[in-house]
Amino acid sequence: MTQDVPEHKHFEASNRQYLVLAIVGAVFVIMLWLMRGNDDAMSVTVNVWLTVLFAIVTLIGAAAFLLKRAWLTLDADGFSSSELRPLGKIAWSDVSEFRLHKAGSSGLPTTQQVIFELEKEDQQTLSHLSGLLFRGSIRLTEDYRIKARDLVELMNAFRERARAGQGVSS
């Protein structure tokens, strides 16, 4: 598979979840505004504060949808991601094999994420300090508009090609 690996690959994450958050917040604001009546003062006060809360949620969702752009870039030397900004560009020789991890709790839909471990001591310390570590592994949590299984295969192919060129065994 290393023959079919491109020299460079760039992925942009989907911001759809932030748009959904903004729309749901706006729907609640409209519903609460329409339900506001001239009943007792307590229900009006609660309604106003709930309207303010959902208006803030709407603004946060809309701002994240418009401004947040998560990305992942792969090339022959290594990879970098907006999620892993504190680590900078990570060389293929500095990471373990990439694996698929199913995240989620019982009763909720599961998501699949790419996980890996850092092999250099200074990067392990930096990832620990920046809160990137999850049970000893680092996760890529964004949806880069590619199935997690395909991303694992692609990243492992980039890693194998780089390590083969350096004469390093997996």
C-alpha angles and dihedrals in degrees: 000000000000090000091063095049113114121229093240135015128182126190130190119204123235117252093198094116091060092051090051090050091051093048094048090048091050091049090053091048091052093045093049092047091051092047094053109116139167094261122124121330093247096060091045090051092049090047092051093049092047089049090052091048094052091043088057091048089051092051093048092049093047093047092049091047092052101037110028115087115174116193143178124202125193125189139155093278101046144292139278133192138186086236091058098041094134090060096049118203112352119211118228089236090059097061137069123235113297117247139186118251125190111216126192142087130255114288094020128091114266125233125208119229136182114243134185142159129238116236101195116086097221092052091049090055093047093048090049092052094046093050095243095126120097113184091331094311134092118229132207100215104175124098103241093186091260128096112261091235091054091047091052090052093047094048092047089050091052089048094048092049092049094046092046089053090052094045092244120144121223 
